[in-house]
Amino acid sequence: MALLNESVDFKKLDVRLVERNINRGVISQDDLDKALKKLPDDGENAMWVSVESLEQGTDSDSNGST
């Protein structure tokens, strides 16, 4: 039953529902802030691309080769 409870609690923080849940009092802004602070920083895993490279169909990390 704990797994189901954890899943329901996780859904309360779903980005598509969080504003509604705050307005309805299901969660507080403090609860949201605490949950966001617990998230790991995945910035090192990000790949930066430019709009120009997307338009040209090239990879922004490549050295001119596709």
NUKELO-634814 format. One record per residue (C-alpha): residue number from 1; residue in one letter; x, y, z. Coordinates in nm, 3 decimals, padded with zeros to 5 digits. Layout:
<pt n="NUM" res="A" px="X" py="Y" pz="Z"/>
...
//
This chain:
<pt n="1" res="M" px="00.000" py="00.000" pz="00.000"/>
<pt n="2" res="A" px="00.296" py="00.231" pz="00.055"/>
<pt n="3" res="L" px="00.384" py="00.216" pz="-00.314"/>
<pt n="4" res="L" px="00.035" py="00.333" pz="-00.412"/>
<pt n="5" res="N" px="00.049" py="00.612" pz="-00.155"/>
<pt n="6" res="E" px="00.387" py="00.729" pz="-00.287"/>
<pt n="7" res="S" px="00.252" py="00.727" pz="-00.642"/>
<pt n="8" res="V" px="-00.050" py="00.938" pz="-00.545"/>
<pt n="9" res="D" px="00.172" py="01.185" pz="-00.358"/>
<pt n="10" res="F" px="00.401" py="01.209" pz="-00.660"/>
<pt n="11" res="K" px="00.105" py="01.288" pz="-00.888"/>
<pt n="12" res="K" px="00.013" py="01.582" pz="-00.664"/>
<pt n="13" res="L" px="00.335" py="01.747" pz="-00.783"/>
<pt n="14" res="D" px="00.276" py="01.677" pz="-01.152"/>
<pt n="15" res="V" px="00.354" py="01.996" pz="-01.345"/>
<pt n="16" res="R" px="00.017" py="01.969" pz="-01.522"/>
<pt n="17" res="L" px="-00.172" py="01.958" pz="-01.191"/>
<pt n="18" res="V" px="00.039" py="02.147" pz="-00.940"/>
<pt n="19" res="E" px="-00.124" py="02.488" pz="-00.985"/>
<pt n="20" res="R" px="-00.471" py="02.338" pz="-00.945"/>
<pt n="21" res="N" px="-00.361" py="02.138" pz="-00.641"/>
<pt n="22" res="I" px="-00.218" py="02.451" pz="-00.477"/>
<pt n="23" res="N" px="-00.539" py="02.646" pz="-00.547"/>
<pt n="24" res="R" px="-00.751" py="02.364" pz="-00.402"/>
<pt n="25" res="G" px="-00.531" py="02.329" pz="-00.095"/>
<pt n="26" res="V" px="-00.420" py="01.976" pz="-00.178"/>
<pt n="27" res="I" px="-00.058" py="02.088" pz="-00.142"/>
<pt n="28" res="S" px="00.100" py="02.413" pz="-00.028"/>
<pt n="29" res="Q" px="00.355" py="02.628" pz="-00.207"/>
<pt n="30" res="D" px="00.602" py="02.529" pz="00.066"/>
<pt n="31" res="D" px="00.545" py="02.160" pz="-00.017"/>
<pt n="32" res="L" px="00.619" py="02.233" pz="-00.381"/>
<pt n="33" res="D" px="00.930" py="02.435" pz="-00.297"/>
<pt n="34" res="K" px="01.063" py="02.155" pz="-00.076"/>
<pt n="35" res="A" px="01.003" py="01.894" pz="-00.347"/>
<pt n="36" res="L" px="01.176" py="02.108" pz="-00.611"/>
<pt n="37" res="K" px="01.479" py="02.158" pz="-00.388"/>
<pt n="38" res="K" px="01.514" py="01.779" pz="-00.354"/>
<pt n="39" res="L" px="01.545" py="01.732" pz="-00.731"/>
<pt n="40" res="P" px="01.898" py="01.667" pz="-00.857"/>
<pt n="41" res="D" px="02.066" py="01.914" pz="-01.093"/>
<pt n="42" res="D" px="02.088" py="01.743" pz="-01.432"/>
<pt n="43" res="G" px="02.259" py="02.035" pz="-01.603"/>
<pt n="44" res="E" px="02.566" py="01.827" pz="-01.680"/>
<pt n="45" res="N" px="02.351" py="01.591" pz="-01.889"/>
<pt n="46" res="A" px="02.202" py="01.869" pz="-02.102"/>
<pt n="47" res="M" px="02.294" py="01.909" pz="-02.466"/>
<pt n="48" res="W" px="02.287" py="02.266" pz="-02.594"/>
<pt n="49" res="V" px="02.168" py="02.322" pz="-02.948"/>
<pt n="50" res="S" px="02.120" py="02.634" pz="-03.153"/>
<pt n="51" res="V" px="01.815" py="02.713" pz="-03.362"/>
<pt n="52" res="E" px="02.040" py="02.758" pz="-03.663"/>
<pt n="53" res="S" px="02.180" py="02.406" pz="-03.630"/>
<pt n="54" res="L" px="01.828" py="02.266" pz="-03.605"/>
<pt n="55" res="E" px="01.723" py="02.453" pz="-03.919"/>
<pt n="56" res="Q" px="02.028" py="02.322" pz="-04.104"/>
<pt n="57" res="G" px="01.988" py="01.971" pz="-03.968"/>
<pt n="58" res="T" px="02.335" py="01.966" pz="-03.814"/>
<pt n="59" res="D" px="02.449" py="01.875" pz="-03.465"/>
<pt n="60" res="S" px="02.568" py="02.179" pz="-03.269"/>
<pt n="61" res="D" px="02.843" py="01.972" pz="-03.103"/>
<pt n="62" res="S" px="02.993" py="01.857" pz="-03.432"/>
<pt n="63" res="N" px="03.286" py="02.028" pz="-03.600"/>
<pt n="64" res="G" px="03.103" py="02.098" pz="-03.925"/>
<pt n="65" res="S" px="03.051" py="01.733" pz="-04.014"/>
<pt n="66" res="T" px="02.709" py="01.570" pz="-04.006"/>
//
